[in-house]
């Protein structure tokens, strides 16, 4: 299994979460790292997971699993 890295430019941190936008509802959805990379999603390291923000007027929905810290 290959380790996935953060999608942020110049960041080589190990990905721990995946997020995507739901444009129709103005929502950014953040959850545990997906099992495989999806073309319209972004993998984030712990640092960028913690700092995630959405455009003004958008809502961030964070899904967590038991035992995660983000």
N, C-alpha and C positions, 0 to 999 in steps of 0.2 A: 504494500500500500504506500503510495506516494504522499508525502506531507504537502498540504496545500499552504500557500503563503497568502498574506494579506493582499487585497486588491488595490490598496492605496499605493500610488506611485512612490517609488523609492523605499517603501517599507518591505522588509524581508521577514517580518515576524510570522510565526506560525498562526494560521487561521484557527479561530475558536468559535466563530459565529458566522451566520449568513444573513444578509438582509436584502430586501427588495422593496420597490415602490409599488403601490397600488394607485396609479394616477387618477383613476376615476373617483376614488374616495379621498384623495389627498392624505394618504397614510404611508408611512415608512414602517415596514414590518421587520423586526429583528428577532432571530431565534437561534437555537443551537446550530452548529455547523451541519449543513446538509450532508447526506451520504455521498452525493456526487455533485460536481459543479454544474450549475444550470446557467445557460447563456445570459439570462436577464437578471442575474442575482450577483451579489458581491460578497466575498469572503473577507472577514475582518479579524485582525489579531486582537488580543485582550485590550491593548491601549486604545485602539481605534473603536472597539466595541463600546468602551466606557465613554468615549468622547462623542459618540454619534449624535448628531442633531439633524433635524429635518428643515426644509424650507419654511419660511414664515407662513403661518396659517395651516401648516400640516401637523398631523398627529403622529407620534411615534408609539407603536405597539411593540412591547418587549415580551416575548415568550421565553420562559426559562424551564429547565428541567431540574429535578431535585439534584442538589449537589453542585450546581453551577453558581458562579458569583457575579454574572453580569446582569 
